[in-house]
Amino acid sequence: MLPEIQEFFHMGGYAFYVWSSYGLCFIVLVLNIIIPLCREKVIIRSIAIQVHRKQQK
């Protein structure tokens, strides 16, 4: 690798803290997308079940 690239990834000796922070931030952002989508599916299913039960009565 080029020395500049190595220095970039090394982050002046703080690479573990910097890259783990980036990773944690990325995980939180992805979960902020996935969790509401999953909850939406569950809520829509429960509403559909309730509507179906009321139509049967």
PDBQT receptor file of N, H, CA, C and O in Angstrom, charges set to zero:
ATOM      1  N   MET A   1       0.837  -1.189   0.000  1.00  0.00    +0.000 N 
ATOM      2  CA  MET A   1       0.000   0.000   0.000  1.00  0.00    +0.000 C 
ATOM      3  C   MET A   1       0.874   1.242   0.000  1.00  0.00    +0.000 C 
ATOM      4  O   MET A   1       2.031   1.221   0.419  1.00  0.00    +0.000 OA
ATOM      5  N   LEU A   2       0.293   2.300  -0.474  1.00  0.00    +0.000 N 
ATOM      6  H   LEU A   2      -0.647   2.317  -0.815  1.00  0.00    +0.000 HD
ATOM      7  CA  LEU A   2       0.997   3.572  -0.437  1.00  0.00    +0.000 C 
ATOM      8  C   LEU A   2       1.081   4.070   0.998  1.00  0.00    +0.000 C 
ATOM      9  O   LEU A   2       0.170   3.822   1.788  1.00  0.00    +0.000 OA
ATOM     10  N   PRO A   3       2.145   4.759   1.346  1.00  0.00    +0.000 N 
ATOM     11  CA  PRO A   3       2.291   5.242   2.730  1.00  0.00    +0.000 C 
ATOM     12  C   PRO A   3       1.159   6.178   3.165  1.00  0.00    +0.000 C 
ATOM     13  O   PRO A   3       0.759   6.177   4.329  1.00  0.00    +0.000 OA
ATOM     14  N   GLU A   4       0.647   6.975   2.221  1.00  0.00    +0.000 N 
ATOM     15  H   GLU A   4       0.973   6.975   1.275  1.00  0.00    +0.000 HD
ATOM     16  CA  GLU A   4      -0.450   7.891   2.573  1.00  0.00    +0.000 C 
ATOM     17  C   GLU A   4      -1.717   7.118   2.948  1.00  0.00    +0.000 C 
ATOM     18  O   GLU A   4      -2.432   7.485   3.880  1.00  0.00    +0.000 OA
ATOM     19  N   ILE A   5      -1.970   6.068   2.220  1.00  0.00    +0.000 N 
ATOM     20  H   ILE A   5      -1.388   5.770   1.463  1.00  0.00    +0.000 HD
ATOM     21  CA  ILE A   5      -3.162   5.257   2.501  1.00  0.00    +0.000 C 
ATOM     22  C   ILE A   5      -2.999   4.528   3.828  1.00  0.00    +0.000 C 
ATOM     23  O   ILE A   5      -3.941   4.436   4.616  1.00  0.00    +0.000 OA
ATOM     24  N   GLN A   6      -1.798   4.010   4.070  1.00  0.00    +0.000 N 
ATOM     25  H   GLN A   6      -1.033   4.085   3.430  1.00  0.00    +0.000 HD
ATOM     26  CA  GLN A   6      -1.544   3.328   5.338  1.00  0.00    +0.000 C 
ATOM     27  C   GLN A   6      -1.742   4.299   6.509  1.00  0.00    +0.000 C 
ATOM     28  O   GLN A   6      -2.328   3.940   7.530  1.00  0.00    +0.000 OA
ATOM     29  N   GLU A   7      -1.257   5.507   6.352  1.00  0.00    +0.000 N 
ATOM     30  H   GLU A   7      -0.781   5.798   5.523  1.00  0.00    +0.000 HD
ATOM     31  CA  GLU A   7      -1.396   6.497   7.415  1.00  0.00    +0.000 C 
ATOM     32  C   GLU A   7      -2.864   6.853   7.620  1.00  0.00    +0.000 C 
ATOM     33  O   GLU A   7      -3.308   7.053   8.751  1.00  0.00    +0.000 OA
ATOM     34  N   PHE A   8      -3.611   6.929   6.530  1.00  0.00    +0.000 N 
ATOM     35  H   PHE A   8      -3.251   6.767   5.611  1.00  0.00    +0.000 HD
ATOM     36  CA  PHE A   8      -5.041   7.220   6.647  1.00  0.00    +0.000 C 
ATOM     37  C   PHE A   8      -5.743   6.134   7.459  1.00  0.00    +0.000 C 
ATOM     38  O   PHE A   8      -6.509   6.443   8.372  1.00  0.00    +0.000 OA
ATOM     39  N   PHE A   9      -5.490   4.875   7.137  1.00  0.00    +0.000 N 
ATOM     40  H   PHE A   9      -4.868   4.624   6.396  1.00  0.00    +0.000 HD
ATOM     41  CA  PHE A   9      -6.141   3.780   7.855  1.00  0.00    +0.000 C 
ATOM     42  C   PHE A   9      -5.609   3.614   9.272  1.00  0.00    +0.000 C 
ATOM     43  O   PHE A   9      -6.315   3.098  10.139  1.00  0.00    +0.000 OA
ATOM     44  N   HIS A  10      -4.385   4.038   9.518  1.00  0.00    +0.000 N 
ATOM     45  H   HIS A  10      -3.812   4.457   8.814  1.00  0.00    +0.000 HD
ATOM     46  CA  HIS A  10      -3.802   3.938  10.853  1.00  0.00    +0.000 C 
ATOM     47  C   HIS A  10      -4.344   5.030  11.788  1.00  0.00    +0.000 C 
ATOM     48  O   HIS A  10      -4.394   4.843  13.003  1.00  0.00    +0.000 OA
ATOM     49  N   MET A  11      -4.746   6.163  11.216  1.00  0.00    +0.000 N 
ATOM     50  H   MET A  11      -4.706   6.316  10.228  1.00  0.00    +0.000 HD
ATOM     51  CA  MET A  11      -5.348   7.283  11.949  1.00  0.00    +0.000 C 
ATOM     52  C   MET A  11      -4.470   7.773  13.110  1.00  0.00    +0.000 C 
ATOM     53  O   MET A  11      -4.977   8.083  14.188  1.00  0.00    +0.000 OA
ATOM     54  N   GLY A  12      -3.203   7.836  12.891  1.00  0.00    +0.000 N 
ATOM     55  H   GLY A  12      -2.791   7.584  12.015  1.00  0.00    +0.000 HD
ATOM     56  CA  GLY A  12      -2.309   8.384  13.908  1.00  0.00    +0.000 C 
ATOM     57  C   GLY A  12      -2.283   7.567  15.194  1.00  0.00    +0.000 C 
ATOM     58  O   GLY A  12      -2.036   8.117  16.267  1.00  0.00    +0.000 OA
ATOM     59  N   GLY A  13      -2.533   6.275  15.103  1.00  0.00    +0.000 N 
ATOM     60  H   GLY A  13      -2.734   5.828  14.231  1.00  0.00    +0.000 HD
ATOM     61  CA  GLY A  13      -2.510   5.413  16.283  1.00  0.00    +0.000 C 
ATOM     62  C   GLY A  13      -3.870   5.224  16.931  1.00  0.00    +0.000 C 
ATOM     63  O   GLY A  13      -3.999   4.467  17.894  1.00  0.00    +0.000 OA
ATOM     64  N   TYR A  14      -4.883   5.902  16.417  1.00  0.00    +0.000 N 
ATOM     65  H   TYR A  14      -4.778   6.517  15.635  1.00  0.00    +0.000 HD
ATOM     66  CA  TYR A  14      -6.231   5.811  16.992  1.00  0.00    +0.000 C 
ATOM     67  C   TYR A  14      -7.191   5.051  16.077  1.00  0.00    +0.000 C 
ATOM     68  O   TYR A  14      -8.405   5.239  16.154  1.00  0.00    +0.000 OA
ATOM     69  N   ALA A  15      -6.657   4.213  15.231  1.00  0.00    +0.000 N 
ATOM     70  H   ALA A  15      -5.670   4.060  15.169  1.00  0.00    +0.000 HD
ATOM     71  CA  ALA A  15      -7.472   3.526  14.226  1.00  0.00    +0.000 C 
ATOM     72  C   ALA A  15      -8.594   2.703  14.852  1.00  0.00    +0.000 C 
ATOM     73  O   ALA A  15      -9.725   2.735  14.368  1.00  0.00    +0.000 OA
ATOM     74  N   PHE A  16      -8.295   1.970  15.918  1.00  0.00    +0.000 N 
ATOM     75  H   PHE A  16      -7.376   1.944  16.311  1.00  0.00    +0.000 HD
ATOM     76  CA  PHE A  16      -9.325   1.120  16.533  1.00  0.00    +0.000 C 
ATOM     77  C   PHE A  16     -10.510   1.957  16.992  1.00  0.00    +0.000 C 
ATOM     78  O   PHE A  16     -11.656   1.578  16.753  1.00  0.00    +0.000 OA
ATOM     79  N   TYR A  17     -10.261   3.074  17.640  1.00  0.00    +0.000 N 
ATOM     80  H   TYR A  17      -9.330   3.381  17.835  1.00  0.00    +0.000 HD
ATOM     81  CA  TYR A  17     -11.337   3.905  18.166  1.00  0.00    +0.000 C 
ATOM     82  C   TYR A  17     -12.110   4.593  17.039  1.00  0.00    +0.000 C 
ATOM     83  O   TYR A  17     -13.337   4.684  17.078  1.00  0.00    +0.000 OA
ATOM     84  N   VAL A  18     -11.380   5.069  16.048  1.00  0.00    +0.000 N 
ATOM     85  H   VAL A  18     -10.384   4.995  16.017  1.00  0.00    +0.000 HD
ATOM     86  CA  VAL A  18     -12.027   5.767  14.932  1.00  0.00    +0.000 C 
ATOM     87  C   VAL A  18     -12.885   4.810  14.121  1.00  0.00    +0.000 C 
ATOM     88  O   VAL A  18     -14.053   5.097  13.860  1.00  0.00    +0.000 OA
ATOM     89  N   TRP A  19     -12.320   3.673  13.718  1.00  0.00    +0.000 N 
ATOM     90  H   TRP A  19     -11.371   3.440  13.930  1.00  0.00    +0.000 HD
ATOM     91  CA  TRP A  19     -13.058   2.749  12.865  1.00  0.00    +0.000 C 
ATOM     92  C   TRP A  19     -14.190   2.051  13.616  1.00  0.00    +0.000 C 
ATOM     93  O   TRP A  19     -15.230   1.749  13.029  1.00  0.00    +0.000 OA
ATOM     94  N   SER A  20     -13.995   1.793  14.907  1.00  0.00    +0.000 N 
ATOM     95  H   SER A  20     -13.151   2.038  15.383  1.00  0.00    +0.000 HD
ATOM     96  CA  SER A  20     -15.106   1.202  15.662  1.00  0.00    +0.000 C 
ATOM     97  C   SER A  20     -16.233   2.218  15.829  1.00  0.00    +0.000 C 
ATOM     98  O   SER A  20     -17.403   1.835  15.851  1.00  0.00    +0.000 OA
ATOM     99  N   SER A  21     -15.906   3.494  15.947  1.00  0.00    +0.000 N 
ATOM    100  H   SER A  21     -14.956   3.805  15.929  1.00  0.00    +0.000 HD
ATOM    101  CA  SER A  21     -16.940   4.528  16.017  1.00  0.00    +0.000 C 
ATOM    102  C   SER A  21     -17.711   4.618  14.704  1.00  0.00    +0.000 C 
ATOM    103  O   SER A  21     -18.937   4.730  14.695  1.00  0.00    +0.000 OA
ATOM    104  N   TYR A  22     -16.973   4.568  13.598  1.00  0.00    +0.000 N 
ATOM    105  H   TYR A  22     -15.978   4.478  13.606  1.00  0.00    +0.000 HD
ATOM    106  CA  TYR A  22     -17.641   4.574  12.290  1.00  0.00    +0.000 C 
ATOM    107  C   TYR A  22     -18.540   3.342  12.146  1.00  0.00    +0.000 C 
ATOM    108  O   TYR A  22     -19.668   3.449  11.665  1.00  0.00    +0.000 OA
ATOM    109  N   GLY A  23     -18.049   2.194  12.555  1.00  0.00    +0.000 N 
ATOM    110  H   GLY A  23     -17.133   2.107  12.946  1.00  0.00    +0.000 HD
ATOM    111  CA  GLY A  23     -18.836   0.968  12.452  1.00  0.00    +0.000 C 
ATOM    112  C   GLY A  23     -20.092   1.020  13.296  1.00  0.00    +0.000 C 
ATOM    113  O   GLY A  23     -21.170   0.645  12.836  1.00  0.00    +0.000 OA
ATOM    114  N   LEU A  24     -19.958   1.483  14.533  1.00  0.00    +0.000 N 
ATOM    115  H   LEU A  24     -19.082   1.787  14.906  1.00  0.00    +0.000 HD
ATOM    116  CA  LEU A  24     -21.118   1.588  15.411  1.00  0.00    +0.000 C 
ATOM    117  C   LEU A  24     -22.138   2.573  14.853  1.00  0.00    +0.000 C 
ATOM    118  O   LEU A  24     -23.341   2.312  14.897  1.00  0.00    +0.000 OA
ATOM    119  N   CYS A  25     -21.678   3.680  14.339  1.00  0.00    +0.000 N 
ATOM    120  H   CYS A  25     -20.702   3.892  14.303  1.00  0.00    +0.000 HD
ATOM    121  CA  CYS A  25     -22.572   4.667  13.738  1.00  0.00    +0.000 C 
ATOM    122  C   CYS A  25     -23.311   4.059  12.545  1.00  0.00    +0.000 C 
ATOM    123  O   CYS A  25     -24.515   4.267  12.389  1.00  0.00    +0.000 OA
ATOM    124  N   PHE A  26     -22.604   3.318  11.714  1.00  0.00    +0.000 N 
ATOM    125  H   PHE A  26     -21.626   3.149  11.841  1.00  0.00    +0.000 HD
ATOM    126  CA  PHE A  26     -23.223   2.675  10.558  1.00  0.00    +0.000 C 
ATOM    127  C   PHE A  26     -24.285   1.667  10.994  1.00  0.00    +0.000 C 
ATOM    128  O   PHE A  26     -25.362   1.605  10.400  1.00  0.00    +0.000 OA
ATOM    129  N   ILE A  27     -23.988   0.882  12.023  1.00  0.00    +0.000 N 
ATOM    130  H   ILE A  27     -23.114   0.932  12.506  1.00  0.00    +0.000 HD
ATOM    131  CA  ILE A  27     -24.947  -0.105  12.525  1.00  0.00    +0.000 C 
ATOM    132  C   ILE A  27     -26.207   0.590  13.039  1.00  0.00    +0.000 C 
ATOM    133  O   ILE A  27     -27.318   0.140  12.757  1.00  0.00    +0.000 OA
ATOM    134  N   VAL A  28     -26.047   1.671  13.784  1.00  0.00    +0.000 N 
ATOM    135  H   VAL A  28     -25.145   2.036  14.013  1.00  0.00    +0.000 HD
ATOM    136  CA  VAL A  28     -27.199   2.404  14.320  1.00  0.00    +0.000 C 
ATOM    137  C   VAL A  28     -28.035   2.978  13.182  1.00  0.00    +0.000 C 
ATOM    138  O   VAL A  28     -29.264   2.915  13.232  1.00  0.00    +0.000 OA
ATOM    139  N   LEU A  29     -27.400   3.533  12.168  1.00  0.00    +0.000 N 
ATOM    140  H   LEU A  29     -26.402   3.585  12.128  1.00  0.00    +0.000 HD
ATOM    141  CA  LEU A  29     -28.142   4.085  11.034  1.00  0.00    +0.000 C 
ATOM    142  C   LEU A  29     -28.929   2.998  10.299  1.00  0.00    +0.000 C 
ATOM    143  O   LEU A  29     -30.079   3.215   9.919  1.00  0.00    +0.000 OA
ATOM    144  N   VAL A  30     -28.321   1.847  10.101  1.00  0.00    +0.000 N 
ATOM    145  H   VAL A  30     -27.387   1.670  10.410  1.00  0.00    +0.000 HD
ATOM    146  CA  VAL A  30     -29.012   0.745   9.423  1.00  0.00    +0.000 C 
ATOM    147  C   VAL A  30     -30.186   0.255  10.267  1.00  0.00    +0.000 C 
ATOM    148  O   VAL A  30     -31.262  -0.009   9.732  1.00  0.00    +0.000 OA
ATOM    149  N   LEU A  31     -29.990   0.133  11.576  1.00  0.00    +0.000 N 
ATOM    150  H   LEU A  31     -29.116   0.347  12.011  1.00  0.00    +0.000 HD
ATOM    151  CA  LEU A  31     -31.084  -0.303  12.445  1.00  0.00    +0.000 C 
ATOM    152  C   LEU A  31     -32.222   0.712  12.475  1.00  0.00    +0.000 C 
ATOM    153  O   LEU A  31     -33.384   0.332  12.619  1.00  0.00    +0.000 OA
ATOM    154  N   ASN A  32     -31.903   1.996  12.341  1.00  0.00    +0.000 N 
ATOM    155  H   ASN A  32     -30.959   2.305  12.225  1.00  0.00    +0.000 HD
ATOM    156  CA  ASN A  32     -32.934   3.022  12.303  1.00  0.00    +0.000 C 
ATOM    157  C   ASN A  32     -33.785   2.932  11.042  1.00  0.00    +0.000 C 
ATOM    158  O   ASN A  32     -34.863   3.522  10.982  1.00  0.00    +0.000 OA
ATOM    159  N   ILE A  33     -33.320   2.213  10.053  1.00  0.00    +0.000 N 
ATOM    160  H   ILE A  33     -32.443   1.734  10.103  1.00  0.00    +0.000 HD
ATOM    161  CA  ILE A  33     -34.110   1.966   8.848  1.00  0.00    +0.000 C 
ATOM    162  C   ILE A  33     -34.871   0.651   8.975  1.00  0.00    +0.000 C 
ATOM    163  O   ILE A  33     -36.053   0.582   8.639  1.00  0.00    +0.000 OA
ATOM    164  N   ILE A  34     -34.204  -0.385   9.454  1.00  0.00    +0.000 N 
ATOM    165  H   ILE A  34     -33.244  -0.329   9.727  1.00  0.00    +0.000 HD
ATOM    166  CA  ILE A  34     -34.774  -1.734   9.462  1.00  0.00    +0.000 C 
ATOM    167  C   ILE A  34     -35.876  -1.893  10.513  1.00  0.00    +0.000 C 
ATOM    168  O   ILE A  34     -36.935  -2.442  10.210  1.00  0.00    +0.000 OA
ATOM    169  N   ILE A  35     -35.647  -1.425  11.732  1.00  0.00    +0.000 N 
ATOM    170  H   ILE A  35     -34.786  -0.979  11.979  1.00  0.00    +0.000 HD
ATOM    171  CA  ILE A  35     -36.600  -1.647  12.823  1.00  0.00    +0.000 C 
ATOM    172  C   ILE A  35     -37.976  -1.037  12.529  1.00  0.00    +0.000 C 
ATOM    173  O   ILE A  35     -38.979  -1.726  12.715  1.00  0.00    +0.000 OA
ATOM    174  N   PRO A  36     -38.073   0.220  12.079  1.00  0.00    +0.000 N 
ATOM    175  CA  PRO A  36     -39.413   0.744  11.772  1.00  0.00    +0.000 C 
ATOM    176  C   PRO A  36     -40.110  -0.005  10.639  1.00  0.00    +0.000 C 
ATOM    177  O   PRO A  36     -41.333  -0.148  10.656  1.00  0.00    +0.000 OA
ATOM    178  N   LEU A  37     -39.352  -0.482   9.660  1.00  0.00    +0.000 N 
ATOM    179  H   LEU A  37     -38.359  -0.366   9.646  1.00  0.00    +0.000 HD
ATOM    180  CA  LEU A  37     -39.974  -1.243   8.579  1.00  0.00    +0.000 C 
ATOM    181  C   LEU A  37     -40.564  -2.554   9.094  1.00  0.00    +0.000 C 
ATOM    182  O   LEU A  37     -41.652  -2.954   8.679  1.00  0.00    +0.000 OA
ATOM    183  N   CYS A  38     -39.853  -3.216   9.990  1.00  0.00    +0.000 N 
ATOM    184  H   CYS A  38     -38.969  -2.891  10.327  1.00  0.00    +0.000 HD
ATOM    185  CA  CYS A  38     -40.367  -4.456  10.575  1.00  0.00    +0.000 C 
ATOM    186  C   CYS A  38     -41.588  -4.192  11.434  1.00  0.00    +0.000 C 
ATOM    187  O   CYS A  38     -42.559  -4.946  11.385  1.00  0.00    +0.000 OA
ATOM    188  N   ARG A  39     -41.547  -3.135  12.212  1.00  0.00    +0.000 N 
ATOM    189  H   ARG A  39     -40.758  -2.521  12.252  1.00  0.00    +0.000 HD
ATOM    190  CA  ARG A  39     -42.700  -2.790  13.051  1.00  0.00    +0.000 C 
ATOM    191  C   ARG A  39     -43.909  -2.437  12.205  1.00  0.00    +0.000 C 
ATOM    192  O   ARG A  39     -45.040  -2.770  12.560  1.00  0.00    +0.000 OA
ATOM    193  N   GLU A  40     -43.674  -1.765  11.086  1.00  0.00    +0.000 N 
ATOM    194  H   GLU A  40     -42.755  -1.495  10.798  1.00  0.00    +0.000 HD
ATOM    195  CA  GLU A  40     -44.775  -1.402  10.196  1.00  0.00    +0.000 C 
ATOM    196  C   GLU A  40     -45.486  -2.645   9.685  1.00  0.00    +0.000 C 
ATOM    197  O   GLU A  40     -46.715  -2.688   9.638  1.00  0.00    +0.000 OA
ATOM    198  N   LYS A  41     -44.714  -3.657   9.303  1.00  0.00    +0.000 N 
ATOM    199  H   LYS A  41     -43.715  -3.622   9.341  1.00  0.00    +0.000 HD
ATOM    200  CA  LYS A  41     -45.302  -4.899   8.813  1.00  0.00    +0.000 C 
ATOM    201  C   LYS A  41     -46.163  -5.558   9.892  1.00  0.00    +0.000 C 
ATOM    202  O   LYS A  41     -47.260  -6.037   9.606  1.00  0.00    +0.000 OA
ATOM    203  N   VAL A  42     -45.666  -5.581  11.131  1.00  0.00    +0.000 N 
ATOM    204  H   VAL A  42     -44.775  -5.192  11.363  1.00  0.00    +0.000 HD
ATOM    205  CA  VAL A  42     -46.414  -6.195  12.231  1.00  0.00    +0.000 C 
ATOM    206  C   VAL A  42     -47.713  -5.422  12.491  1.00  0.00    +0.000 C 
ATOM    207  O   VAL A  42     -48.767  -6.024  12.695  1.00  0.00    +0.000 OA
ATOM    208  N   ILE A  43     -47.634  -4.112  12.483  1.00  0.00    +0.000 N 
ATOM    209  H   ILE A  43     -46.777  -3.622  12.318  1.00  0.00    +0.000 HD
ATOM    210  CA  ILE A  43     -48.823  -3.291  12.742  1.00  0.00    +0.000 C 
ATOM    211  C   ILE A  43     -49.848  -3.468  11.633  1.00  0.00    +0.000 C 
ATOM    212  O   ILE A  43     -51.041  -3.591  11.911  1.00  0.00    +0.000 OA
ATOM    213  N   ILE A  44     -49.406  -3.484  10.392  1.00  0.00    +0.000 N 
ATOM    214  H   ILE A  44     -48.436  -3.385  10.167  1.00  0.00    +0.000 HD
ATOM    215  CA  ILE A  44     -50.337  -3.673   9.275  1.00  0.00    +0.000 C 
ATOM    216  C   ILE A  44     -50.996  -5.037   9.350  1.00  0.00    +0.000 C 
ATOM    217  O   ILE A  44     -52.191  -5.161   9.084  1.00  0.00    +0.000 OA
ATOM    218  N   ARG A  45     -50.229  -6.071   9.712  1.00  0.00    +0.000 N 
ATOM    219  H   ARG A  45     -49.258  -5.970   9.927  1.00  0.00    +0.000 HD
ATOM    220  CA  ARG A  45     -50.817  -7.412   9.869  1.00  0.00    +0.000 C 
ATOM    221  C   ARG A  45     -51.873  -7.429  10.968  1.00  0.00    +0.000 C 
ATOM    222  O   ARG A  45     -52.949  -8.000  10.790  1.00  0.00    +0.000 OA
ATOM    223  N   SER A  46     -51.564  -6.800  12.112  1.00  0.00    +0.000 N 
ATOM    224  H   SER A  46     -50.690  -6.337  12.257  1.00  0.00    +0.000 HD
ATOM    225  CA  SER A  46     -52.525  -6.823  13.213  1.00  0.00    +0.000 C 
ATOM    226  C   SER A  46     -53.788  -6.044  12.852  1.00  0.00    +0.000 C 
ATOM    227  O   SER A  46     -54.885  -6.444  13.240  1.00  0.00    +0.000 OA
ATOM    228  N   ILE A  47     -53.654  -4.952  12.126  1.00  0.00    +0.000 N 
ATOM    229  H   ILE A  47     -52.762  -4.627  11.811  1.00  0.00    +0.000 HD
ATOM    230  CA  ILE A  47     -54.831  -4.195  11.687  1.00  0.00    +0.000 C 
ATOM    231  C   ILE A  47     -55.651  -5.024  10.713  1.00  0.00    +0.000 C 
ATOM    232  O   ILE A  47     -56.880  -5.032  10.787  1.00  0.00    +0.000 OA
ATOM    233  N   ALA A  48     -54.989  -5.717   9.806  1.00  0.00    +0.000 N 
ATOM    234  H   ALA A  48     -53.991  -5.710   9.746  1.00  0.00    +0.000 HD
ATOM    235  CA  ALA A  48     -55.701  -6.558   8.850  1.00  0.00    +0.000 C 
ATOM    236  C   ALA A  48     -56.457  -7.672   9.564  1.00  0.00    +0.000 C 
ATOM    237  O   ALA A  48     -57.581  -7.998   9.183  1.00  0.00    +0.000 OA
ATOM    238  N   ILE A  49     -55.858  -8.255  10.587  1.00  0.00    +0.000 N 
ATOM    239  H   ILE A  49     -54.945  -7.990  10.897  1.00  0.00    +0.000 HD
ATOM    240  CA  ILE A  49     -56.529  -9.313  11.355  1.00  0.00    +0.000 C 
ATOM    241  C   ILE A  49     -57.744  -8.742  12.075  1.00  0.00    +0.000 C 
ATOM    242  O   ILE A  49     -58.805  -9.366  12.081  1.00  0.00    +0.000 OA
ATOM    243  N   GLN A  50     -57.607  -7.573  12.677  1.00  0.00    +0.000 N 
ATOM    244  H   GLN A  50     -56.745  -7.066  12.672  1.00  0.00    +0.000 HD
ATOM    245  CA  GLN A  50     -58.734  -6.949  13.381  1.00  0.00    +0.000 C 
ATOM    246  C   GLN A  50     -59.865  -6.622  12.424  1.00  0.00    +0.000 C 
ATOM    247  O   GLN A  50     -61.031  -6.838  12.753  1.00  0.00    +0.000 OA
ATOM    248  N   VAL A  51     -59.544  -6.107  11.249  1.00  0.00    +0.000 N 
ATOM    249  H   VAL A  51     -58.596  -5.932  10.982  1.00  0.00    +0.000 HD
ATOM    250  CA  VAL A  51     -60.578  -5.784  10.262  1.00  0.00    +0.000 C 
ATOM    251  C   VAL A  51     -61.270  -7.054   9.809  1.00  0.00    +0.000 C 
ATOM    252  O   VAL A  51     -62.492  -7.078   9.667  1.00  0.00    +0.000 OA
ATOM    253  N   HIS A  52     -60.505  -8.106   9.581  1.00  0.00    +0.000 N 
ATOM    254  H   HIS A  52     -59.511  -8.086   9.696  1.00  0.00    +0.000 HD
ATOM    255  CA  HIS A  52     -61.084  -9.376   9.149  1.00  0.00    +0.000 C 
ATOM    256  C   HIS A  52     -62.036  -9.933  10.218  1.00  0.00    +0.000 C 
ATOM    257  O   HIS A  52     -63.112 -10.434   9.892  1.00  0.00    +0.000 OA
ATOM    258  N   ARG A  53     -61.637  -9.843  11.492  1.00  0.00    +0.000 N 
ATOM    259  H   ARG A  53     -60.763  -9.435  11.757  1.00  0.00    +0.000 HD
ATOM    260  CA  ARG A  53     -62.502 -10.334  12.576  1.00  0.00    +0.000 C 
ATOM    261  C   ARG A  53     -63.792  -9.531  12.666  1.00  0.00    +0.000 C 
ATOM    262  O   ARG A  53     -64.862 -10.096  12.889  1.00  0.00    +0.000 OA
ATOM    263  N   LYS A  54     -63.695  -8.199  12.491  1.00  0.00    +0.000 N 
ATOM    264  H   LYS A  54     -62.825  -7.740  12.310  1.00  0.00    +0.000 HD
ATOM    265  CA  LYS A  54     -64.900  -7.359  12.572  1.00  0.00    +0.000 C 
ATOM    266  C   LYS A  54     -65.830  -7.624  11.394  1.00  0.00    +0.000 C 
ATOM    267  O   LYS A  54     -67.048  -7.518  11.543  1.00  0.00    +0.000 OA
ATOM    268  N   GLN A  55     -65.294  -7.962  10.242  1.00  0.00    +0.000 N 
ATOM    269  H   GLN A  55     -64.305  -8.049  10.121  1.00  0.00    +0.000 HD
ATOM    270  CA  GLN A  55     -66.127  -8.251   9.090  1.00  0.00    +0.000 C 
ATOM    271  C   GLN A  55     -66.845  -9.575   9.247  1.00  0.00    +0.000 C 
ATOM    272  O   GLN A  55     -67.911  -9.765   8.661  1.00  0.00    +0.000 OA
ATOM    273  N   GLN A  56     -66.297 -10.488  10.016  1.00  0.00    +0.000 N 
ATOM    274  H   GLN A  56     -65.431 -10.334  10.492  1.00  0.00    +0.000 HD
ATOM    275  CA  GLN A  56     -66.931 -11.794  10.220  1.00  0.00    +0.000 C 
ATOM    276  C   GLN A  56     -68.125 -11.693  11.156  1.00  0.00    +0.000 C 
ATOM    277  O   GLN A  56     -69.033 -12.520  11.074  1.00  0.00    +0.000 OA
ATOM    278  N   LYS A  57     -68.150 -10.709  12.040  1.00  0.00    +0.000 N 
ATOM    279  H   LYS A  57     -67.412 -10.037  12.107  1.00  0.00    +0.000 HD
ATOM    280  CA  LYS A  57     -69.240 -10.586  13.020  1.00  0.00    +0.000 C 
ATOM    281  C   LYS A  57     -70.503 -10.090  12.404  1.00  0.00    +0.000 C 
ATOM    282  O   LYS A  57     -71.508  -9.934  13.098  1.00  0.00    +0.000 OA
TER     283      LYS A  57
